């Protein structure tokens, strides 16, 4: 009986050691989990910041592309840029009013064709109305 009791006590001691090792591993795994969670959160924040910058760059590229397409219609690059900024968020009527104003002040090239300007603005998604509405309102005379 003495030998059996000794074996049971040895096994219990061994199990206590294993239990301590498991608790230690659980603490290590918990810390690892927290580290991974923090790294994933940081990655998501970096992606969000990167996506935001990508959207800003895309908007700047769109604006530059629009200015490039508008250049032939205006007497200077600065005027084309001012016009591109001025029409942001404008209604179709607001845009045609600006076009007429720019025409009357001599900021639009006298050789410009109004339907070509409509096409640039319409294709850029800035002027939704049809060319017939444009022609009825815009006066290049």
C-alpha positions in Angstrom: 0.0 0.0 0.0 2.9 2.3 0.7 4.1 2.0 -2.9 0.6 2.7 -4.3 0.1 5.7 -2.1 3.6 7.0 -3.1 2.6 6.6 -6.8 -0.6 8.4 -6.3 1.1 11.3 -4.6 3.8 11.4 -7.3 1.1 11.5 -10.0 -0.8 14.2 -8.1 2.4 16.3 -7.9 3.0 15.7 -11.5 -0.6 16.8 -12.4 -0.1 19.9 -10.3 3.0 20.7 -12.3 1.1 20.1 -15.6 -1.7 22.3 -14.3 0.7 25.1 -13.6 2.3 24.7 -17.0 -1.2 24.9 -18.6 -2.0 28.0 -16.6 1.3 29.6 -17.8 0.5 28.6 -21.4 -3.0 30.1 -21.0 -1.4 33.4 -19.9 1.0 33.4 -22.8 -1.8 32.6 -25.2 -3.9 35.4 -23.7 -1.1 37.9 -24.2 -0.6 36.7 -27.7 -4.3 37.1 -28.4 -4.1 40.7 -27.1 -1.0 41.4 -29.2 -2.7 40.0 -32.4 -5.9 42.0 -31.6 -3.9 45.2 -31.3 -1.9 44.5 -34.5 -5.2 43.9 -36.4 -6.7 47.1 -35.0 -3.6 49.0 -36.1 -3.7 47.4 -39.5 -7.3 48.4 -39.9 -6.6 52.0 -38.9 -3.7 52.1 -41.4 -5.9 50.7 -44.2 -8.6 53.3 -43.4 -6.1 56.1 -43.5 -4.7 54.7 -46.7 -8.1 54.4 -48.3 -8.9 57.9 -47.3 -5.7 59.2 -48.9 -6.5 57.1 -52.0 -9.9 58.7 -52.3 -8.3 62.2 -51.9 -5.7 61.4 -54.6 -8.5 60.0 -56.9 -10.5 63.2 -56.4 -7.4 65.3 -57.2 -6.7 63.3 -60.3 -10.3 63.7 -61.4 -10.1 67.5 -60.9 -6.8 67.6 -62.8 -8.3 65.6 -65.6 -11.3 67.9 -65.7 -9.1 71.0 -65.8 -7.1 69.5 -68.7 -10.3 68.8 -70.6 -11.5 72.4 -69.9 -8.3 74.1 -71.0 -9.3 74.5 -74.7 -12.5 76.3 -73.7 -10.9 79.0 -71.5 -8.5 81.8 -72.1 -6.1 80.6 -69.4 -5.3 77.6 -67.2 -6.1 79.7 -64.1 -9.5 80.5 -65.4 -10.2 76.8 -66.3 -9.2 75.9 -62.7 -11.4 78.6 -61.2 -14.3 77.4 -63.3 -13.8 73.8 -62.3 -13.8 74.8 -58.6 -16.8 77.1 -59.1 -19.0 74.3 -60.6 -18.4 71.8 -57.8 -21.8 71.0 -56.3 -23.7 73.3 -58.6 -27.0 72.4 -60.2 -27.4 72.3 -63.9 -28.9 75.8 -63.9 -26.0 77.0 -61.7 -23.5 75.7 -64.2 -25.2 77.2 -67.2 -25.4 80.6 -65.4 -21.6 80.3 -64.7 -20.9 79.4 -68.3 -22.9 82.4 -69.5 -21.1 84.7 -67.0 -17.7 83.4 -68.1 -18.7 83.9 -71.8 -19.9 87.4 -71.2 -16.7 88.4 -69.3 -14.5 87.0 -72.1 -13.1 84.1 -70.0 -14.3 81.5 -72.5 -12.3 81.2 -75.7 -14.3 82.8 -78.5 -13.6 79.8 -80.8 -15.1 77.4 -78.3 -18.2 75.3 -79.3 -20.8 75.3 -76.6 -21.9 71.7 -77.4 -18.3 70.5 -76.9 -18.2 72.1 -73.5 -21.5 70.5 -72.7 -20.0 67.1 -73.7 -17.0 67.5 -71.3 -19.2 68.5 -68.4 -21.9 65.9 -69.2 -19.3 63.1 -69.5 -17.7 64.1 -66.3 -21.1 63.7 -64.6 -21.3 67.4 -63.7 -24.1 68.4 -66.0 -27.0 66.0 -66.2 -29.4 67.7 -68.5 -29.5 67.0 -72.3 -27.7 69.0 -74.9 -31.0 70.6 -76.0 -31.5 72.1 -72.5 -27.9 73.3 -72.6 -28.3 74.9 -76.1 -31.5 76.6 -75.0 -29.8 78.2 -71.9 -26.2 78.8 -72.9 -25.7 81.8 -75.1 -22.3 81.9 -77.0 -23.2 85.0 -79.1 
